[in-house]
C-alpha cells in the first residue's frame, strides 16, 4: 500500500466539509479540548485551566488591524477580569505570535492552530467572503468557558472592539 500525501486542494475540500458540518458549541455544552503550542513553543491544554474561567477567542491573523484592536482591547481590561484566563487562537505559527505579543505587550497566551483543529472543533473555521472572493478562514468568535469546562457564553462573528465589553458584561452577570 502506498501512502500519498494530501494535496492542498484535497485539504481545502476536507476543511470545507468539516466547516459545513460543524457548529459552534452551545451554551451549557462541554467545551472541546484544546491542545496547541503557545507563542513560546509550549504545549497548552484547555483542561489545564479547570477551576478557572477561560476566554477563548479566535482571530484570523496576528498583527492585522482588527486582530490588534481585539487583542489590545483584551489586554487593556485584563486587570478587571480577576483570574479569568485569556487564550487567543489563530492559524499563525508560534514565532509570529511571539512577535505580536512582544510588539503590543499583550501579556496573555496566544495559541497556534495552523491545521485548524481547534477552529473546526469550535465551528469557527468556515467560508468567508471579501471583495467578492470566497475563501476558507477564521470567523472571529469568542467563548467564555466556566470553571467546569462548559461553555458559559459564546459570541459568534463578534466585532473586534466588542469582545472586551462582552466579556466584562458576562463576568459581571
Secondary structure by P-SEA (a helix, b strand, c coil): cccccccaaaaaaaaaaaaaacccccccccccbbbbbcccbbbbbccccccbbbbbbbbcccccaaaaaaaaaaaaaccccccbbbbbbccccaaaaaaaaaaccccbbbbbcccaaaaaaaccbbbbbcccbbbbbcccbbbbbccccccccccccccccaaaaaaaaaaac
